[in-house]
């Protein structure tokens, strides 16, 4: 029992001494949490990251329409997965930031997806009440030939 208390105290002390996360780290964490929530089929938890005044696709979609899209995709596919590629975050002003990344989104009835698409995302974030909220997003499909151009060709072993 005494040993557990000492270990708990050391863990708390270590956490208290670690530097705070940067804006970039906080937003990347939020994006990764959104990815985890959608993969777990947790639409409500996913939507908690999205601001009430959210807009998407150059203001052609609002928060309710994105929620409907999420529900549709989660019902369409038994399993959704995302593979995010490097996330670039730029702090645009105090309490606002932009994040850009590429993502491969796949879906299917089981472990092996039967469909997928690569997208380029541009997202905008606002720090509000201690949380980073997604305020706007745009995404575009990436043509397969562009994706394939980015993959290095295998070289013969010598």
C-alpha positions in Angstrom: 0.0 0.0 0.0 2.8 2.4 1.0 4.6 1.6 -2.3 1.5 2.5 -4.3 1.2 5.9 -2.6 4.8 6.6 -3.3 4.4 5.7 -7.0 1.2 7.8 -7.2 3.0 10.8 -5.6 5.9 10.4 -8.0 3.6 10.2 -11.0 1.7 13.4 -9.9 5.0 15.2 -9.3 6.3 14.2 -12.7 3.1 15.4 -14.4 3.2 18.7 -12.5 6.7 19.4 -13.5 6.3 18.7 -17.2 6.0 21.7 -19.5 2.6 22.6 -20.8 1.7 21.4 -24.3 2.2 23.8 -27.1 -0.7 25.0 -29.2 0.4 22.7 -32.0 0.5 19.7 -29.6 -2.9 20.5 -28.2 -4.6 20.7 -31.6 -2.9 17.6 -32.8 -4.1 15.9 -29.7 -7.7 17.1 -30.4 -7.5 15.8 -34.0 -6.2 12.4 -32.8 -9.0 12.3 -30.3 -11.5 13.0 -33.0 -10.0 10.2 -35.1 -10.3 7.8 -32.2 -13.9 8.8 -31.4 -15.0 8.2 -35.1 -13.2 4.9 -35.2 -14.9 3.8 -32.0 -18.3 4.9 -33.5 -18.7 7.5 -30.8 -20.5 10.3 -32.8 -21.5 12.3 -29.8 -18.0 12.4 -28.4 -16.7 13.3 -31.8 -19.1 16.2 -32.1 -18.0 17.6 -28.8 -14.9 18.9 -30.6 -17.0 20.8 -33.1 -18.0 24.4 -32.3 -21.7 25.4 -32.3 -21.0 27.9 -35.1 -19.0 25.4 -37.2 -19.1 25.6 -41.0 -17.6 23.4 -43.6 -16.9 23.2 -47.3 -16.6 27.0 -47.7 -19.7 27.6 -45.5 -21.9 25.2 -47.6 -22.3 22.9 -44.5 -23.2 23.7 -40.9 -22.7 21.7 -37.7 -26.0 19.8 -38.1 -25.2 18.8 -41.6 -21.8 17.5 -40.6 -23.4 15.5 -37.7 -25.8 14.0 -40.3 -22.9 13.1 -42.5 -21.1 11.4 -39.5 -24.3 9.5 -38.6 -24.7 8.4 -42.3 -21.1 7.2 -42.6 -21.2 5.3 -39.2 -24.4 3.5 -40.3 -23.0 2.8 -43.8 -19.8 1.2 -42.6 -19.5 -1.2 -39.7 -16.0 0.0 -39.3 -14.4 3.4 -40.2 -10.7 4.0 -40.0 -8.5 7.0 -40.6 -4.8 7.2 -41.2 -3.6 10.8 -40.7 -0.4 12.0 -42.3 1.7 14.8 -40.9 -0.4 17.5 -39.3 0.9 21.0 -39.7 -0.4 23.5 -37.2 0.0 27.3 -37.5 -1.1 29.6 -34.7 -2.9 32.4 -36.6 -3.7 34.7 -33.6 -4.1 34.3 -29.8 -6.6 31.5 -29.3 -6.9 30.6 -33.0 -5.0 28.2 -35.2 -5.1 26.4 -38.5 -4.2 22.8 -39.1 -3.6 21.1 -42.4 -3.2 17.4 -43.1 -3.8 14.5 -45.4 -5.9 11.6 -44.4 -6.8 8.2 -45.8 -10.4 7.3 -44.7 -11.5 3.7 -45.2 -14.7 1.8 -44.4 -16.1 -1.6 -44.6 -17.9 -4.5 -42.9 -14.9 -5.9 -41.0 -11.2 -5.6 -40.6 -10.5 -5.3 -44.3 -12.0 -2.2 -45.8 -13.9 -2.3 -49.1 -13.6 1.4 -49.8 -11.4 4.3 -49.2 -10.4 7.8 -50.2 -7.5 10.2 -49.5 -8.5 13.7 -48.6 -6.6 17.0 -48.0 -8.0 18.8 -44.9 -7.7 22.5 -44.0 -9.1 23.1 -40.5 -9.5 26.2 -38.3 -9.6 26.1 -34.5 -10.6 28.4 -31.6 -9.6 28.0 -27.9 -12.7 28.4 -25.8 -13.3 27.6 -22.1 -10.1 25.5 -21.9 -10.7 23.5 -25.1 -9.7 23.7 -28.7 -12.9 23.6 -30.9 -13.1 23.0 -34.6 -14.7 26.1 -36.1 -14.3 25.4 -39.8 -13.1 22.8 -42.2 -12.6 22.2 -45.9 -11.6 18.9 -47.5 -10.9 17.8 -51.0 -10.5 14.4 -52.5 -6.9 13.7 -53.6 -6.8 11.9 -57.0 -5.3 8.4 -56.9 -2.5 9.3 -59.4 -1.4 12.1 -57.1 -1.4 9.7 -54.1 0.6 7.2 -56.1 3.1 9.8 -57.2 4.0 10.4 -53.5 4.7 6.7 -52.9 8.4 5.7 -53.5 8.9 3.0 -56.0 10.5 -0.2 -54.7 14.1 -0.7 -55.7 15.5 -4.2 -56.6 17.8 -5.6 -53.9 21.4 -5.9 -55.0 
